[in-house]
Amino acid sequence: MGDFTSQELLAIFAMQGFAGLSLFSVLLLMALGLAIIYGQMGVINMAHGEFMVIGAYTTYLLSEFVMTYLPWMQSYYIFMAIPAAFIFAFIVGWVVEAVLIRHLYNRPLDTLLATWGLALIMQQTFRSIFGAREVSVILPEWLQGAYQVTSTIYIPINGIAIMLLTLLVTVTVTWMMFRSRWGLRVRCTVSSREMSGAIGINTRSVDRVTFAVGCGIAGIAGAAFTAISSTGPTSGSLYIVDTFLVVVFGGAGSLLGTVASAFSIAQGQSILEFFTSGSMAKVVTLLVVIGILIIRPEGLFASKVRR
């Protein structure tokens, strides 16, 4: 490991491992929404990253509004920003499904091309409204700084907050999918659309809400993203490939697979980036994932629906 001492290597792995957990949190939030849309509906949504940007810009606008008109709320605006990011992304997702996606079910290539075009339109819209330069939010004071574990290991407080948010969203999505009436309807529709319609389930409504919920979760990912990075019109496109990789590698439709895949990919990239470079880390990670998918094409955890 070059000229690093064992103590330095331990600190490096600890710090990079925690950086990987922050990346894991954002990837998982993105992948949870995409797993619902792609895994449950079979829709290849190439504009999913732009819904993350909607959440990020919503958080930015709310931050600017609070700083200008309600400075006394600076420490608490983030608790309004997260649900606002979900709501705005949910509404846009609802409209997109009603206007575009509902005409393209069972046509995966058409959905890929249509949503890719939608992504370009949304990027240009962001650029026209907010400009080409990246923007950043002002974090509350209690989210700034780091927690010192040892003399050489520091853990950013905003990273801890993102992981707690990810845990909450993951538990909520799991409950919704496997314990709520909506989740039951979604799983029934995935299993047999014809039989679901025959027993009185409004499959069109299920599709619309499912797509909108997936987009809303991407909006939450955007709110979390603002805590660790600046936001620009093309920020979402930087994550869309990794997000699809997480969903396919974990097994489409498998929430457990999505979590395991996001953790593996994020940790692998984070540690490799330190010892090589960002591009090389992505190449090595992609090669490893492709090799595993050749052996196990259904992903780490194949869902019952896929089988």
C-alpha positions as protocol buffer text, in pm:
chain_id: "A"
residue {
  index: 1
  type: MET
  ca { x: 0 y: 0 z: 0 }
}
residue {
  index: 2
  type: GLY
  ca { x: 282 y: 240 z: -81 }
}
residue {
  index: 3
  type: ASP
  ca { x: 426 y: 458 z: 194 }
}
residue {
  index: 4
  type: PHE
  ca { x: 122 y: 446 z: 423 }
}
residue {
  index: 5
  type: THR
  ca { x: 161 y: 314 z: 775 }
}
residue {
  index: 6
  type: SER
  ca { x: -89 y: 67 z: 916 }
}
residue {
  index: 7
  type: GLN
  ca { x: -249 y: 342 z: 1127 }
}
residue {
  index: 8
  type: GLU
  ca { x: -282 y: 567 z: 822 }
}
residue {
  index: 9
  type: LEU
  ca { x: -433 y: 286 z: 618 }
}
residue {
  index: 10
  type: LEU
  ca { x: -686 y: 217 z: 893 }
}
residue {
  index: 11
  type: ALA
  ca { x: -784 y: 585 z: 896 }
}
residue {
  index: 12
  type: ILE
  ca { x: -806 y: 592 z: 515 }
}
residue {
  index: 13
  type: PHE
  ca { x: -1029 y: 287 z: 499 }
}
residue {
  index: 14
  type: ALA
  ca { x: -1248 y: 423 z: 777 }
}
residue {
  index: 15
  type: MET
  ca { x: -1287 y: 766 z: 616 }
}
residue {
  index: 16
  type: GLN
  ca { x: -1338 y: 626 z: 265 }
}
residue {
  index: 17
  type: GLY
  ca { x: -1575 y: 366 z: 404 }
}
residue {
  index: 18
  type: PHE
  ca { x: -1789 y: 636 z: 558 }
}
residue {
  index: 19
  type: ALA
  ca { x: -1773 y: 839 z: 235 }
}
residue {
  index: 20
  type: GLY
  ca { x: -1895 y: 523 z: 66 }
}
residue {
  index: 21
  type: LEU
  ca { x: -2185 y: 510 z: 312 }
}
residue {
  index: 22
  type: SER
  ca { x: -2285 y: 864 z: 214 }
}
residue {
  index: 23
  type: LEU
  ca { x: -2275 y: 766 z: -155 }
}
residue {
  index: 24
  type: PHE
  ca { x: -2461 y: 447 z: -64 }
}
residue {
  index: 25
  type: SER
  ca { x: -2737 y: 652 z: 99 }
}
residue {
  index: 26
  type: VAL
  ca { x: -2795 y: 870 z: -210 }
}
residue {
  index: 27
  type: LEU
  ca { x: -2769 y: 572 z: -447 }
}
residue {
  index: 28
  type: LEU
  ca { x: -3011 y: 372 z: -235 }
}
residue {
  index: 29
  type: LEU
  ca { x: -3266 y: 653 z: -225 }
}
residue {
  index: 30
  type: MET
  ca { x: -3241 y: 688 z: -602 }
}
residue {
  index: 31
  type: ALA
  ca { x: -3252 y: 311 z: -655 }
}
residue {
  index: 32
  type: LEU
  ca { x: -3554 y: 261 z: -429 }
}
residue {
  index: 33
  type: GLY
  ca { x: -3759 y: 489 z: -652 }
}
residue {
  index: 34
  type: LEU
  ca { x: -3625 y: 328 z: -967 }
}
residue {
  index: 35
  type: ALA
  ca { x: -3678 y: -22 z: -827 }
}
residue {
  index: 36
  type: ILE
  ca { x: -4047 y: 61 z: -785 }
}
residue {
  index: 37
  type: ILE
  ca { x: -4076 y: 206 z: -1137 }
}
residue {
  index: 38
  type: TYR
  ca { x: -3855 y: -40 z: -1325 }
}
residue {
  index: 39
  type: GLY
  ca { x: -3879 y: -345 z: -1104 }
}
residue {
  index: 40
  type: GLN
  ca { x: -4255 y: -332 z: -1048 }
}
residue {
  index: 41
  type: MET
  ca { x: -4373 y: -164 z: -1370 }
}
residue {
  index: 42
  type: GLY
  ca { x: -4106 y: -254 z: -1626 }
}
residue {
  index: 43
  type: VAL
  ca { x: -4067 y: 113 z: -1726 }
}
residue {
  index: 44
  type: ILE
  ca { x: -3713 y: 224 z: -1815 }
}
residue {
  index: 45
  type: ASN
  ca { x: -3717 y: 581 z: -1683 }
}
residue {
  index: 46
  type: MET
  ca { x: -3405 y: 757 z: -1812 }
}
residue {
  index: 47
  type: ALA
  ca { x: -3534 y: 1084 z: -1662 }
}
residue {
  index: 48
  type: HIS
  ca { x: -3520 y: 946 z: -1307 }
}
residue {
  index: 49
  type: GLY
  ca { x: -3210 y: 1152 z: -1230 }
}
residue {
  index: 50
  type: GLU
  ca { x: -3394 y: 1470 z: -1326 }
}
residue {
  index: 51
  type: PHE
  ca { x: -3658 y: 1397 z: -1063 }
}
residue {
  index: 52
  type: MET
  ca { x: -3372 y: 1391 z: -813 }
}
residue {
  index: 53
  type: VAL
  ca { x: -3274 y: 1737 z: -941 }
}
residue {
  index: 54
  type: ILE
  ca { x: -3633 y: 1858 z: -886 }
}
residue {
  index: 55
  type: GLY
  ca { x: -3596 y: 1763 z: -519 }
}
residue {
  index: 56
  type: ALA
  ca { x: -3255 y: 1931 z: -500 }
}
residue {
  index: 57
  type: TYR
  ca { x: -3378 y: 2257 z: -653 }
}
residue {
  index: 58
  type: THR
  ca { x: -3686 y: 2250 z: -430 }
}
residue {
  index: 59
  type: THR
  ca { x: -3456 y: 2232 z: -128 }
}
residue {
  index: 60
  type: TYR
  ca { x: -3242 y: 2514 z: -268 }
}
residue {
  index: 61
  type: LEU
  ca { x: -3542 y: 2741 z: -329 }
}
residue {
  index: 62
  type: LEU
  ca { x: -3678 y: 2677 z: 18 }
}
residue {
  index: 63
  type: SER
  ca { x: -3335 y: 2747 z: 167 }
}
residue {
  index: 64
  type: GLU
  ca { x: -3314 y: 3080 z: -19 }
}
residue {
  index: 65
  type: PHE
  ca { x: -3669 y: 3174 z: 83 }
}
residue {
  index: 66
  type: VAL
  ca { x: -3602 y: 3100 z: 449 }
}
residue {
  index: 67
  type: MET
  ca { x: -3271 y: 3290 z: 445 }
}
residue {
  index: 68
  type: THR
  ca { x: -3439 y: 3595 z: 290 }
}
residue {
  index: 69
  type: TYR
  ca { x: -3774 y: 3612 z: 465 }
}
residue {
  index: 70
  type: LEU
  ca { x: -3766 y: 3375 z: 764 }
}
residue {
  index: 71
  type: PRO
  ca { x: -3407 y: 3363 z: 893 }
}
residue {
  index: 72
  type: TRP
  ca { x: -3523 y: 3240 z: 1233 }
}
residue {
  index: 73
  type: MET
  ca { x: -3629 y: 2913 z: 1064 }
}
residue {
  index: 74
  type: GLN
  ca { x: -3284 y: 2844 z: 922 }
}
residue {
  index: 75
  type: SER
  ca { x: -3224 y: 2560 z: 1166 }
}
residue {
  index: 76
  type: TYR
  ca { x: -3550 y: 2385 z: 1081 }
}
residue {
  index: 77
  type: TYR
  ca { x: -3619 y: 2440 z: 710 }
}
residue {
  index: 78
  type: ILE
  ca { x: -3468 y: 2102 z: 617 }
}
residue {
  index: 79
  type: PHE
  ca { x: -3762 y: 1929 z: 786 }
}
residue {
  index: 80
  type: MET
  ca { x: -3994 y: 2111 z: 544 }
}
residue {
  index: 81
  type: ALA
  ca { x: -3764 y: 2067 z: 245 }
}
residue {
  index: 82
  type: ILE
  ca { x: -3769 y: 1687 z: 249 }
}
residue {
  index: 83
  type: PRO
  ca { x: -4150 y: 1646 z: 228 }
}
residue {
  index: 84
  type: ALA
  ca { x: -4167 y: 1941 z: -18 }
}
residue {
  index: 85
  type: ALA
  ca { x: -3911 y: 1768 z: -243 }
}
residue {
  index: 86
  type: PHE
  ca { x: -4119 y: 1450 z: -234 }
}
residue {
  index: 87
  type: ILE
  ca { x: -4444 y: 1635 z: -310 }
}
residue {
  index: 88
  type: PHE
  ca { x: -4311 y: 1836 z: -605 }
}
residue {
  index: 89
  type: ALA
  ca { x: -4138 y: 1534 z: -762 }
}
residue {
  index: 90
  type: PHE
  ca { x: -4453 y: 1326 z: -698 }
}
residue {
  index: 91
  type: ILE
  ca { x: -4674 y: 1583 z: -875 }
}
residue {
  index: 92
  type: VAL
  ca { x: -4443 y: 1606 z: -1177 }
}
residue {
  index: 93
  type: GLY
  ca { x: -4423 y: 1225 z: -1191 }
}
residue {
  index: 94
  type: TRP
  ca { x: -4803 y: 1202 z: -1179 }
}
residue {
  index: 95
  type: VAL
  ca { x: -4832 y: 1443 z: -1473 }
}
residue {
  index: 96
  type: VAL
  ca { x: -4559 y: 1266 z: -1673 }
}
residue {
  index: 97
  type: GLU
  ca { x: -4729 y: 929 z: -1627 }
}
residue {
  index: 98
  type: ALA
  ca { x: -5067 y: 1070 z: -1729 }
}
residue {
  index: 99
  type: VAL
  ca { x: -4935 y: 1253 z: -2036 }
}
residue {
  index: 100
  type: LEU
  ca { x: -4654 y: 1026 z: -2159 }
}
residue {
  index: 101
  type: ILE
  ca { x: -4581 y: 700 z: -1980 }
}
residue {
  index: 102
  type: ARG
  ca { x: -4932 y: 549 z: -1985 }
}
residue {
  index: 103
  type: HIS
  ca { x: -4916 y: 532 z: -2365 }
}
residue {
  index: 104
  type: LEU
  ca { x: -4592 y: 332 z: -2362 }
}
residue {
  index: 105
  type: TYR
  ca { x: -4651 y: 35 z: -2130 }
}
residue {
  index: 106
  type: ASN
  ca { x: -4510 y: -296 z: -2260 }
}
residue {
  index: 107
  type: ARG
  ca { x: -4289 y: -98 z: -2499 }
}
residue {
  index: 108
  type: PRO
  ca { x: -3955 y: -80 z: -2314 }
}
residue {
  index: 109
  type: LEU
  ca { x: -3752 y: 61 z: -2602 }
}
residue {
  index: 110
  type: ASP
  ca { x: -4008 y: 336 z: -2657 }
}
residue {
  index: 111
  type: THR
  ca { x: -4011 y: 427 z: -2286 }
}
residue {
  index: 112
  type: LEU
  ca { x: -3630 y: 442 z: -2289 }
}
residue {
  index: 113
  type: LEU
  ca { x: -3623 y: 681 z: -2586 }
}
residue {
  index: 114
  type: ALA
  ca { x: -3917 y: 890 z: -2464 }
}
residue {
  index: 115
  type: THR
  ca { x: -3782 y: 935 z: -2112 }
}
residue {
  index: 116
  type: TRP
  ca { x: -3434 y: 1009 z: -2248 }
}
residue {
  index: 117
  type: GLY
  ca { x: -3588 y: 1290 z: -2451 }
}
residue {
  index: 118
  type: LEU
  ca { x: -3782 y: 1400 z: -2142 }
}
residue {
  index: 119
  type: ALA
  ca { x: -3455 y: 1412 z: -1947 }
}
residue {
  index: 120
  type: LEU
  ca { x: -3301 y: 1646 z: -2206 }
}
residue {
  index: 121
  type: ILE
  ca { x: -3609 y: 1870 z: -2194 }
}
residue {
  index: 122
  type: MET
  ca { x: -3600 y: 1883 z: -1814 }
}
residue {
  index: 123
  type: GLN
  ca { x: -3227 y: 1961 z: -1813 }
}
residue {
  index: 124
  type: GLN
  ca { x: -3281 y: 2253 z: -2050 }
}
residue {
  index: 125
  type: THR
  ca { x: -3573 y: 2372 z: -1838 }
}
residue {
  index: 126
  type: PHE
  ca { x: -3354 y: 2370 z: -1527 }
}
residue {
  index: 127
  type: ARG
  ca { x: -3083 y: 2556 z: -1719 }
}
residue {
  index: 128
  type: SER
  ca { x: -3330 y: 2821 z: -1838 }
}
residue {
  index: 129
  type: ILE
  ca { x: -3476 y: 2876 z: -1490 }
}
residue {
  index: 130
  type: PHE
  ca { x: -3172 y: 2843 z: -1262 }
}
residue {
  index: 131
  type: GLY
  ca { x: -2885 y: 2900 z: -1502 }
}
residue {
  index: 132
  type: ALA
  ca { x: -2597 y: 2672 z: -1596 }
}
residue {
  index: 133
  type: ARG
  ca { x: -2397 y: 2731 z: -1276 }
}
residue {
  index: 134
  type: GLU
  ca { x: -2432 y: 2493 z: -986 }
}
residue {
  index: 135
  type: VAL
  ca { x: -2603 y: 2614 z: -669 }
}
residue {
  index: 136
  type: SER
  ca { x: -2562 y: 2511 z: -306 }
}
residue {
  index: 137
  type: VAL
  ca { x: -2786 y: 2526 z: -3 }
}
residue {
  index: 138
  type: ILE
  ca { x: -2685 y: 2668 z: 335 }
}
residue {
  index: 139
  type: LEU
  ca { x: -2705 y: 2382 z: 581 }
}
residue {
  index: 140
  type: PRO
  ca { x: -2835 y: 2437 z: 935 }
}
residue {
  index: 141
  type: GLU
  ca { x: -2556 y: 2474 z: 1189 }
}
residue {
  index: 142
  type: TRP
  ca { x: -2641 y: 2141 z: 1353 }
}
residue {
  index: 143
  type: LEU
  ca { x: -2568 y: 1963 z: 1021 }
}
residue {
  index: 144
  type: GLN
  ca { x: -2225 y: 2120 z: 982 }
}
residue {
  index: 145
  type: GLY
  ca { x: -1896 y: 1996 z: 1120 }
}
residue {
  index: 146
  type: ALA
  ca { x: -1780 y: 1646 z: 1199 }
}
residue {
  index: 147
  type: TYR
  ca { x: -1775 y: 1399 z: 1484 }
}
residue {
  index: 148
  type: GLN
  ca { x: -1421 y: 1305 z: 1589 }
}
residue {
  index: 149
  type: VAL
  ca { x: -1391 y: 931 z: 1647 }
}
residue {
  index: 150
  type: THR
  ca { x: -1013 y: 924 z: 1690 }
}
residue {
  index: 151
  type: SER
  ca { x: -731 y: 1171 z: 1636 }
}
residue {
  index: 152
  type: THR
  ca { x: -728 y: 1084 z: 1263 }
}
residue {
  index: 153
  type: ILE
  ca { x: -1087 y: 981 z: 1188 }
}
residue {
  index: 154
  type: TYR
  ca { x: -1364 y: 1239 z: 1144 }
}
residue {
  index: 155
  type: ILE
  ca { x: -1722 y: 1155 z: 1049 }
}
residue {
  index: 156
  type: PRO
  ca { x: -1925 y: 1437 z: 886 }
}
residue {
  index: 157
  type: ILE
  ca { x: -2251 y: 1505 z: 1069 }
}
residue {
  index: 158
  type: ASN
  ca { x: -2441 y: 1562 z: 743 }
}
residue {
  index: 159
  type: GLY
  ca { x: -2342 y: 1211 z: 633 }
}
residue {
  index: 160
  type: ILE
  ca { x: -2490 y: 1065 z: 951 }
}
residue {
  index: 161
  type: ALA
  ca { x: -2813 y: 1260 z: 891 }
}
residue {
  index: 162
  type: ILE
  ca { x: -2838 y: 1131 z: 532 }
}
residue {
  index: 163
  type: MET
  ca { x: -2797 y: 771 z: 649 }
}
residue {
  index: 164
  type: LEU
  ca { x: -3070 y: 815 z: 910 }
}
residue {
  index: 165
  type: LEU
  ca { x: -3300 y: 962 z: 642 }
}
residue {
  index: 166
  type: THR
  ca { x: -3220 y: 670 z: 410 }
}
residue {
  index: 167
  type: LEU
  ca { x: -3299 y: 419 z: 685 }
}
residue {
  index: 168
  type: LEU
  ca { x: -3634 y: 587 z: 749 }
}
residue {
  index: 169
  type: VAL
  ca { x: -3727 y: 594 z: 379 }
}
residue {
  index: 170
  type: THR
  ca { x: -3618 y: 232 z: 328 }
}
residue {
  index: 171
  type: VAL
  ca { x: -3828 y: 110 z: 621 }
}
residue {
  index: 172
  type: THR
  ca { x: -4125 y: 314 z: 497 }
}
residue {
  index: 173
  type: VAL
  ca { x: -4099 y: 180 z: 141 }
}
residue {
  index: 174
  type: THR
  ca { x: -4069 y: -177 z: 269 }
}
residue {
  index: 175
  type: TRP
  ca { x: -4379 y: -131 z: 483 }
}
residue {
  index: 176
  type: MET
  ca { x: -4569 y: 24 z: 193 }
}
residue {
  index: 177
  type: MET
  ca { x: -4479 y: -259 z: -44 }
}
residue {
  index: 178
  type: PHE
  ca { x: -4546 y: -552 z: 188 }
}
residue {
  index: 179
  type: ARG
  ca { x: -4786 y: -429 z: 458 }
}
residue {
  index: 180
  type: SER
  ca { x: -5014 y: -167 z: 299 }
}
residue {
  index: 181
  type: ARG
  ca { x: -5317 y: -210 z: 74 }
}
residue {
  index: 182
  type: TRP
  ca { x: -5143 y: -5 z: -194 }
}
residue {
  index: 183
  type: GLY
  ca { x: -4847 y: -244 z: -193 }
}
residue {
  index: 184
  type: LEU
  ca { x: -5082 y: -541 z: -219 }
}
residue {
  index: 185
  type: ARG
  ca { x: -5247 y: -384 z: -523 }
}
residue {
  index: 186
  type: VAL
  ca { x: -4909 y: -315 z: -682 }
}
residue {
  index: 187
  type: ARG
  ca { x: -4795 y: -674 z: -634 }
}
residue {
  index: 188
  type: CYS
  ca { x: -5126 y: -808 z: -764 }
}
residue {
  index: 189
  type: THR
  ca { x: -5101 y: -588 z: -1072 }
}
residue {
  index: 190
  type: VAL
  ca { x: -4745 y: -703 z: -1138 }
}
residue {
  index: 191
  type: SER
  ca { x: -4844 y: -1069 z: -1102 }
}
residue {
  index: 192
  type: SER
  ca { x: -5146 y: -1048 z: -1334 }
}
residue {
  index: 193
  type: ARG
  ca { x: -5287 y: -726 z: -1468 }
}
residue {
  index: 194
  type: GLU
  ca { x: -5591 y: -899 z: -1618 }
}
residue {
  index: 195
  type: MET
  ca { x: -5687 y: -1082 z: -1298 }
}
residue {
  index: 196
  type: SER
  ca { x: -5627 y: -768 z: -1092 }
}
residue {
  index: 197
  type: GLY
  ca { x: -5870 y: -577 z: -1312 }
}
residue {
  index: 198
  type: ALA
  ca { x: -6119 y: -862 z: -1290 }
}
residue {
  index: 199
  type: ILE
  ca { x: -6131 y: -843 z: -908 }
}
residue {
  index: 200
  type: GLY
  ca { x: -6187 y: -467 z: -909 }
}
residue {
  index: 201
  type: ILE
  ca { x: -5837 y: -317 z: -884 }
}
residue {
  index: 202
  type: ASN
  ca { x: -5800 y: 2 z: -1087 }
}
residue {
  index: 203
  type: THR
  ca { x: -5471 y: -92 z: -1252 }
}
residue {
  index: 204
  type: ARG
  ca { x: -5439 y: 243 z: -1429 }
}
residue {
  index: 205
  type: SER
  ca { x: -5458 y: 426 z: -1097 }
}
residue {
  index: 206
  type: VAL
  ca { x: -5208 y: 182 z: -945 }
}
residue {
  index: 207
  type: ASP
  ca { x: -4965 y: 249 z: -1230 }
}
residue {
  index: 208
  type: ARG
  ca { x: -4997 y: 625 z: -1195 }
}
residue {
  index: 209
  type: VAL
  ca { x: -4948 y: 631 z: -819 }
}
residue {
  index: 210
  type: THR
  ca { x: -4660 y: 382 z: -839 }
}
residue {
  index: 211
  type: PHE
  ca { x: -4474 y: 591 z: -1095 }
}
residue {
  index: 212
  type: ALA
  ca { x: -4538 y: 910 z: -896 }
}
residue {
  index: 213
  type: VAL
  ca { x: -4420 y: 752 z: -569 }
}
residue {
  index: 214
  type: GLY
  ca { x: -4099 y: 635 z: -737 }
}
residue {
  index: 215
  type: CYS
  ca { x: -4038 y: 988 z: -865 }
}
residue {
  index: 216
  type: GLY
  ca { x: -4117 y: 1131 z: -521 }
}
residue {
  index: 217
  type: ILE
  ca { x: -3853 y: 910 z: -360 }
}
residue {
  index: 218
  type: ALA
  ca { x: -3604 y: 1040 z: -617 }
}
residue {
  index: 219
  type: GLY
  ca { x: -3703 y: 1388 z: -499 }
}
residue {
  index: 220
  type: ILE
  ca { x: -3609 y: 1291 z: -143 }
}
residue {
  index: 221
  type: ALA
  ca { x: -3274 y: 1170 z: -280 }
}
residue {
  index: 222
  type: GLY
  ca { x: -3231 y: 1517 z: -429 }
}
residue {
  index: 223
  type: ALA
  ca { x: -3295 y: 1681 z: -92 }
}
residue {
  index: 224
  type: ALA
  ca { x: -3030 y: 1452 z: 62 }
}
residue {
  index: 225
  type: PHE
  ca { x: -2793 y: 1521 z: -229 }
}
residue {
  index: 226
  type: THR
  ca { x: -2784 y: 1894 z: -147 }
}
residue {
  index: 227
  type: ALA
  ca { x: -2623 y: 1816 z: 189 }
}
residue {
  index: 228
  type: ILE
  ca { x: -2312 y: 1668 z: 29 }
}
residue {
  index: 229
  type: SER
  ca { x: -2281 y: 1840 z: -310 }
}
residue {
  index: 230
  type: SER
  ca { x: -2388 y: 2136 z: -521 }
}
residue {
  index: 231
  type: THR
  ca { x: -2672 y: 2103 z: -772 }
}
residue {
  index: 232
  type: GLY
  ca { x: -2669 y: 2179 z: -1144 }
}
residue {
  index: 233
  type: PRO
  ca { x: -2900 y: 2110 z: -1442 }
}
residue {
  index: 234
  type: THR
  ca { x: -2713 y: 1788 z: -1528 }
}
residue {
  index: 235
  type: SER
  ca { x: -2651 y: 1657 z: -1174 }
}
residue {
  index: 236
  type: GLY
  ca { x: -2908 y: 1382 z: -1217 }
}
residue {
  index: 237
  type: SER
  ca { x: -2742 y: 1240 z: -1527 }
}
residue {
  index: 238
  type: LEU
  ca { x: -2428 y: 1171 z: -1320 }
}
residue {
  index: 239
  type: TYR
  ca { x: -2619 y: 920 z: -1107 }
}
residue {
  index: 240
  type: ILE
  ca { x: -2861 y: 756 z: -1349 }
}
residue {
  index: 241
  type: VAL
  ca { x: -2615 y: 492 z: -1479 }
}
residue {
  index: 242
  type: ASP
  ca { x: -2507 y: 393 z: -1127 }
}
residue {
  index: 243
  type: THR
  ca { x: -2872 y: 381 z: -1019 }
}
residue {
  index: 244
  type: PHE
  ca { x: -2970 y: 144 z: -1300 }
}
residue {
  index: 245
  type: LEU
  ca { x: -2661 y: -61 z: -1220 }
}
residue {
  index: 246
  type: VAL
  ca { x: -2774 y: -91 z: -857 }
}
residue {
  index: 247
  type: VAL
  ca { x: -3126 y: -203 z: -953 }
}
residue {
  index: 248
  type: VAL
  ca { x: -3015 y: -459 z: -1215 }
}
residue {
  index: 249
  type: PHE
  ca { x: -2729 y: -593 z: -1004 }
}
residue {
  index: 250
  type: GLY
  ca { x: -2949 y: -633 z: -697 }
}
residue {
  index: 251
  type: GLY
  ca { x: -3235 y: -792 z: -889 }
}
residue {
  index: 252
  type: ALA
  ca { x: -3521 y: -585 z: -1030 }
}
residue {
  index: 253
  type: GLY
  ca { x: -3815 y: -584 z: -791 }
}
residue {
  index: 254
  type: SER
  ca { x: -3609 y: -696 z: -490 }
}
residue {
  index: 255
  type: LEU
  ca { x: -3575 y: -433 z: -216 }
}
residue {
  index: 256
  type: LEU
  ca { x: -3321 y: -644 z: -28 }
}
residue {
  index: 257
  type: GLY
  ca { x: -3117 y: -681 z: -346 }
}
residue {
  index: 258
  type: THR
  ca { x: -3132 y: -305 z: -402 }
}
residue {
  index: 259
  type: VAL
  ca { x: -2991 y: -237 z: -55 }
}
residue {
  index: 260
  type: ALA
  ca { x: -2713 y: -497 z: -89 }
}
residue {
  index: 261
  type: SER
  ca { x: -2622 y: -381 z: -439 }
}
residue {
  index: 262
  type: ALA
  ca { x: -2612 y: -11 z: -346 }
}
residue {
  index: 263
  type: PHE
  ca { x: -2387 y: -85 z: -47 }
}
residue {
  index: 264
  type: SER
  ca { x: -2146 y: -302 z: -250 }
}
residue {
  index: 265
  type: ILE
  ca { x: -2115 y: -59 z: -541 }
}
residue {
  index: 266
  type: ALA
  ca { x: -2082 y: 253 z: -324 }
}
residue {
  index: 267
  type: GLN
  ca { x: -1817 y: 102 z: -96 }
}
residue {
  index: 268
  type: GLY
  ca { x: -1622 y: -41 z: -389 }
}
residue {
  index: 269
  type: GLN
  ca { x: -1616 y: 289 z: -577 }
}
residue {
  index: 270
  type: SER
  ca { x: -1531 y: 497 z: -271 }
}
residue {
  index: 271
  type: ILE
  ca { x: -1229 y: 291 z: -168 }
}
residue {
  index: 272
  type: LEU
  ca { x: -1101 y: 242 z: -525 }
}
residue {
  index: 273
  type: GLU
  ca { x: -1126 y: 617 z: -595 }
}
residue {
  index: 274
  type: PHE
  ca { x: -869 y: 691 z: -325 }
}
residue {
  index: 275
  type: PHE
  ca { x: -608 y: 447 z: -454 }
}
residue {
  index: 276
  type: THR
  ca { x: -674 y: 495 z: -830 }
}
residue {
  index: 277
  type: SER
  ca { x: -905 y: 758 z: -982 }
}
residue {
  index: 278
  type: GLY
  ca { x: -1277 y: 823 z: -1015 }
}
residue {
  index: 279
  type: SER
  ca { x: -1299 y: 693 z: -1373 }
}
residue {
  index: 280
  type: MET
  ca { x: -1087 y: 386 z: -1301 }
}
residue {
  index: 281
  type: ALA
  ca { x: -1296 y: 307 z: -994 }
}
residue {
  index: 282
  type: LYS
  ca { x: -1612 y: 311 z: -1207 }
}
residue {
  index: 283
  type: VAL
  ca { x: -1449 y: 90 z: -1472 }
}
residue {
  index: 284
  type: VAL
  ca { x: -1334 y: -171 z: -1219 }
}
residue {
  index: 285
  type: THR
  ca { x: -1672 y: -169 z: -1043 }
}
residue {
  index: 286
  type: LEU
  ca { x: -1856 y: -208 z: -1373 }
}
residue {
  index: 287
  type: LEU
  ca { x: -1634 y: -498 z: -1481 }
}
residue {
  index: 288
  type: VAL
  ca { x: -1691 y: -679 z: -1152 }
}
residue {
  index: 289
  type: VAL
  ca { x: -2069 y: -629 z: -1174 }
}
residue {
  index: 290
  type: ILE
  ca { x: -2075 y: -750 z: -1536 }
}
residue {
  index: 291
  type: GLY
  ca { x: -1876 y: -1059 z: -1438 }
}
residue {
  index: 292
  type: ILE
  ca { x: -2121 y: -1143 z: -1159 }
}
residue {
  index: 293
  type: LEU
  ca { x: -2422 y: -1082 z: -1385 }
}
residue {
  index: 294
  type: ILE
  ca { x: -2278 y: -1323 z: -1643 }
}
residue {
  index: 295
  type: ILE
  ca { x: -2277 y: -1591 z: -1374 }
}
residue {
  index: 296
  type: ARG
  ca { x: -2605 y: -1479 z: -1216 }
}
residue {
  index: 297
  type: PRO
  ca { x: -2814 y: -1289 z: -1476 }
}
residue {
  index: 298
  type: GLU
  ca { x: -3113 y: -1246 z: -1242 }
}
residue {
  index: 299
  type: GLY
  ca { x: -2904 y: -1035 z: -1001 }
}
residue {
  index: 300
  type: LEU
  ca { x: -2806 y: -1091 z: -640 }
}
residue {
  index: 301
  type: PHE
  ca { x: -3162 y: -1149 z: -523 }
}
residue {
  index: 302
  type: ALA
  ca { x: -3411 y: -1264 z: -784 }
}
residue {
  index: 303
  type: SER
  ca { x: -3766 y: -1162 z: -697 }
}
residue {
  index: 304
  type: LYS
  ca { x: -4050 y: -1411 z: -712 }
}
residue {
  index: 305
  type: VAL
  ca { x: -4211 y: -1204 z: -985 }
}
residue {
  index: 306
  type: ARG
  ca { x: -3908 y: -1230 z: -1212 }
}
residue {
  index: 307
  type: ARG
  ca { x: -3891 y: -1605 z: -1168 }
}
